[in-house]
Amino acid sequence: MQKQIPGSTITVPVPDHKEIKVGTLMSIIRQSGIHRSEFE
């Protein structure tokens, strides 16, 4: 999935499996704009 915003594109992967890599998860959290502690 992608969202176009002025000056950037936000891409969120939609995995077709139960687990995603830590780096992918951290990237999703970072792009969402929420703090990691709010996600946990």
MDTraj code that builds the backbone (N, CA, C; nanometers):
import mdtraj as md
import numpy as np

residues = "MET GLN LYS GLN ILE PRO GLY SER THR ILE THR VAL PRO VAL PRO ASP HIS LYS GLU ILE LYS VAL GLY THR LEU MET SER ILE ILE ARG GLN SER GLY ILE HIS ARG SER GLU PHE GLU".split()
xyz = np.array([
    [0.0852, -0.1164, 0.0000],
    [0.0000, 0.0000, 0.0000],
    [0.0897, 0.1224, 0.0000],
    [0.0447, 0.2264, -0.0686],
    [0.1200, 0.3504, -0.0733],
    [0.0276, 0.4686, -0.0529],
    [0.0832, 0.5736, 0.0081],
    [0.0104, 0.6989, 0.0252],
    [0.1016, 0.8109, -0.0211],
    [0.0531, 0.8907, -0.1142],
    [0.1292, 1.0040, -0.1638],
    [0.1013, 1.1252, -0.0752],
    [0.2084, 1.1867, -0.0251],
    [0.1973, 1.3107, 0.0496],
    [0.2914, 1.4105, -0.0154],
    [0.2699, 1.5388, 0.0036],
    [0.3568, 1.6374, -0.0613],
    [0.5054, 1.6109, -0.0316],
    [0.5820, 1.5875, -0.1369],
    [0.7249, 1.5677, -0.1232],
    [0.7685, 1.4278, -0.0844],
    [0.6749, 1.3325, -0.0737],
    [0.7134, 1.1991, -0.0298],
    [0.6038, 1.0976, -0.0619],
    [0.6415, 0.9716, -0.0532],
    [0.5464, 0.8615, -0.0659],
    [0.5701, 0.7685, 0.0517],
    [0.4633, 0.7335, 0.1215],
    [0.4721, 0.6396, 0.2328],
    [0.4296, 0.5029, 0.1808],
    [0.5168, 0.4036, 0.1989],
    [0.4891, 0.2675, 0.1550],
    [0.4760, 0.1779, 0.2771],
    [0.3663, 0.1046, 0.2848],
    [0.3443, 0.0096, 0.3935],
    [0.3279, -0.1281, 0.3306],
    [0.4190, -0.2186, 0.3604],
    [0.4079, -0.3527, 0.3040],
    [0.2919, -0.4299, 0.3687],
    [0.2299, -0.5149, 0.2898],
    [0.1252, -0.6026, 0.3401],
    [0.1762, -0.7455, 0.3211],
    [0.2391, -0.7999, 0.4261],
    [0.2999, -0.9324, 0.4113],
    [0.1961, -1.0427, 0.3944],
    [0.2366, -1.1464, 0.3226],
    [0.1484, -1.2608, 0.3000],
    [0.1940, -1.3789, 0.3859],
    [0.2369, -1.3454, 0.5091],
    [0.2795, -1.4487, 0.6024],
    [0.2575, -1.3965, 0.7434],
    [0.2702, -1.4820, 0.8428],
    [0.2343, -1.4455, 0.9796],
    [0.3361, -1.3558, 1.0479],
    [0.4647, -1.3698, 1.0165],
    [0.5677, -1.2913, 1.0834],
    [0.6383, -1.1999, 0.9845],
    [0.6718, -1.0795, 1.0314],
    [0.7498, -0.9886, 0.9488],
    [0.8822, -0.9612, 1.0188],
    [0.9821, -0.9201, 0.9422],
    [1.1138, -0.8939, 0.9988],
    [1.1082, -0.7710, 1.0892],
    [1.1962, -0.7676, 1.1891],
    [1.2016, -0.6583, 1.2850],
    [1.2233, -0.5250, 1.2136],
    [1.3137, -0.5225, 1.1156],
    [1.3423, -0.3988, 1.0424],
    [1.2203, -0.3464, 0.9695],
    [1.1412, -0.4367, 0.9123],
    [1.0187, -0.3966, 0.8425],
    [0.9183, -0.3385, 0.9413],
    [0.9034, -0.4033, 1.0549],
    [0.8117, -0.3541, 1.1575],
    [0.8545, -0.2169, 1.2082],
    [0.9850, -0.2006, 1.2339],
    [1.0347, -0.0716, 1.2825],
    [1.0127, 0.0383, 1.1791],
    [1.0272, 0.0055, 1.0523],
    [1.0032, 0.1020, 0.9457],
    [0.8567, 0.1438, 0.9420],
    [0.7667, 0.0481, 0.9589],
    [0.6230, 0.0785, 0.9615],
    [0.5909, 0.1706, 1.0788],
    [0.6458, 0.1388, 1.1970],
    [0.6212, 0.2212, 1.3157],
    [0.6765, 0.3615, 1.2943],
    [0.7971, 0.3707, 1.2405],
    [0.8612, 0.5008, 1.2179],
    [0.7780, 0.5852, 1.1202],
    [0.7306, 0.5236, 1.0124],
    [0.6507, 0.5960, 0.9135],
    [0.5140, 0.6361, 0.9668],
    [0.4632, 0.5626, 1.0651],
    [0.3304, 0.5937, 1.1186],
    [0.3307, 0.7211, 1.2016],
    [0.4502, 0.7587, 1.2512],
    [0.4597, 0.8809, 1.3302],
    [0.4308, 0.8618, 1.4780],
    [0.4065, 0.7379, 1.5200],
    [0.3847, 0.7151, 1.6625],
    [0.5160, 0.6708, 1.7261],
    [0.5279, 0.6898, 1.8539],
    [0.6478, 0.6486, 1.9269],
    [0.6427, 0.4979, 1.9478],
    [0.7608, 0.4341, 1.9475],
    [0.7664, 0.2886, 1.9633],
    [0.6954, 0.2422, 2.0897],
    [0.7069, 0.3164, 2.2001],
    [0.6427, 0.2751, 2.3258],
    [0.4906, 0.2738, 2.3140],
    [0.4346, 0.3585, 2.2290],
    [0.2882, 0.3584, 2.2090],
    [0.2448, 0.2327, 2.1339],
    [0.3323, 0.1824, 2.0465],
    [0.3002, 0.0629, 1.9705],
    [0.3048, -0.0602, 2.0597],
    [0.4025, -0.0642, 2.1513],
    [0.4191, -0.1804, 2.2373],
    [0.3072, -0.1815, 2.3339],
])
top = md.Topology()
chain = top.add_chain()
for i, resn in enumerate(residues, 1):
    res = top.add_residue(resn, chain, resSeq=i)
    for name in ("N", "CA", "C"):
        top.add_atom(name, md.element.get_by_symbol(name[0]), res)
traj = md.Trajectory(xyz[None], top)
